[in-house]
């Protein structure tokens, strides 16, 4: 075995160890450990991705070199490598971009606790990406849940405590359903490794045995992960959690946490159950209906909002709906479109939350829609970045969101009965996206009257005033353009990764 093949396991351990290390040192030192750890894990993930692209094959790493059922496994292919690199890059930019707010919004004595939660969150996300064991996945789902809850309530005010409580209740409900599904599968197959479960599920499907229990297991796991990823109508915790947490927390939660659960669901569909069995179960039809409902209702709720951060949060409900709608199409093209939208949405949503922070800083720290008038002139970089993120969400050409919607439309053409509802939903959702995002952009570039400017606590912010955030915003704008202009290699990597899954 080559040394590079050990790097996925080392990445998980490094993230876990850095969380432990952060618990015994001061907050500012913990920040540098956090940044260094994410940078190191990013470099290792890039090396792993280059390796699997070069070999063109996935490989399995046995921890302790003990085979199943005594040992545990992680599995690495092109899709896992690509997702790991992307998650690390986005988290690094979110932490750098919100570094000043972290010191301003979090008590000095709790800073190291914040970085512990971030480190554990990255550890759990990497484990969800790489693990080949279903129960290990559940363990890291719970670590992910606790870490995310800590990121929400770290500010310790009434709104964040309520938001964290709602998040924990809904998330534990989803976790319980996921665990029940895993228990049913273990009872039916006698295995916890994904590849072994799939072999037994195929035998059960061919023989027609235990059809109802298998359907129940699939349904429980699908609904459980849908709840945890905030699919409509299980999204009640999301607006407050994203709207009132710290800037970095909101960017990370909206960009990565829900995507980790969705990626686990893809692994369950392909590597645990088998996509043919999922098609027969009709579970994806339910996901299709709720996905379309989320696309519409999330956008309608965003239009009603006058708080810019809650508006961006409700937009996430709509974008999660896009992903589940793609799964519901029941074709490989639909899954590819959904996976591409994970990249598109994560890069755009982190950009929107970080730029919204710069906009509100220039507007007297107000998140109210009417106080943002002219903010694009007071913080020019943040205004441009928010505009770029908005255009991506609407689906403007050259940006990542445009490619996502093209892929969804192409996938819908392959299915006769789902073609019309998909096209109608895409059209309505795009119009609604344009209503609330572009009206905000127009508000940002509507000049404020001089008399009003004197009365309000507005200030002009230059890019040099917060270089860390400026660098993060520029990098995220470039990332959105890369996904919009250079989509073919990414789509090819997703296709290759799915082939390896099968």
Secondary structure, DSSP 8 states (H G I E B T S, - for coil): --GGGGHHHHHHHHHHHHHHHHTTS-HHHHHHHHHHHHHHHHHHHHHHHHHHHHH-S-EEEEETT--TTTSEEEEE-HHHHHHHHHHHHHHHHHHHHTHHHHHHHS-GGGHHHHHHHHHHHHHHHHHHHHB-BHHHHHHHHHHHHHHHHHHHHTT-SHHHHHHHHHHHHHHHHHHHHHHHHHHHHHHHHS--BHHHHHHHHHHHHHHTTTHHHHHHHHHHHHHHHHHHTT-TTS-TTHHHHHHHS-HHHHHHIIIIIHHHHHHHHHHIIIIII-HHHHHHHTHHHHHHHHHHHHHHHHHHHHHH--BHHHHHHHHHHHHHHHHHHHHHT-SHHHHHHHHHHHHHHHHHHHHHHHHHHHHHHTTTT--BGGGGTTHHHHSHHHHHHHHHHHHHHHT-TTSHHHHHHHHHHHHHHT-HHHHHHHHHHHHHHHHHHHHHHHHHHHHHTS---HHHHHHTT-----GGGGHHHHHHHHHHHHHHHHHHHSHHHHHHHHHHHHHHH-
